[in-house]
């Protein structure tokens, strides 16, 4: 696993894109702080850049590096979440501007997948995560359902032997307001 992580981190540091497993579905990823790399993913997915993508971090302690304020309720939600959960936080910072929504928010998930968590830890930055499909098409249930077009468009593919994806569905999504308001986007 260490060699695969080194190769993926090298590509991320060079501004490339990767195809990798997460705790939900296989994702297309890049350095979440690199605007050019984020633009490549929008191009690969044939997705308009006004539709935001989410960011993965390896540890909740990193949240304050990427949002100005974490509403108190977020810590409670993170403590009790029993399945992958993306939280949309207000007032994003230190991320590629084309990753941040027009209202200044960003979706962040603390990942719970061994390979993915180790990858982010070694990279020491958040990575983009978006489903490994063309925008509007169904999300692939496993590595073997990812189209050849997607596979050929990325710069590095994590070997399918790491396909220990926790499920075949995307994460739940909630949006938090500055004052702690909670809005469920996807269960």
Secondary structure, 3 states (H helix, E strand, C coil): CHHHHHHHHHHHHCCCCEEECCCCCCEEECECCCHHHHHHHHHHHCCCCCCCCEEEECCHHHHHHHECCCCHHHHHHHHHCCCCEEEEECCECCCCHHHCCCCCCEEEEECCCHHHHHHHHHHCCCEEEEECCCCCCCCCCCHHHCCHHHHHHCCEECCHHHCCCCCCCCCEEEEECCCCCEEEEEC
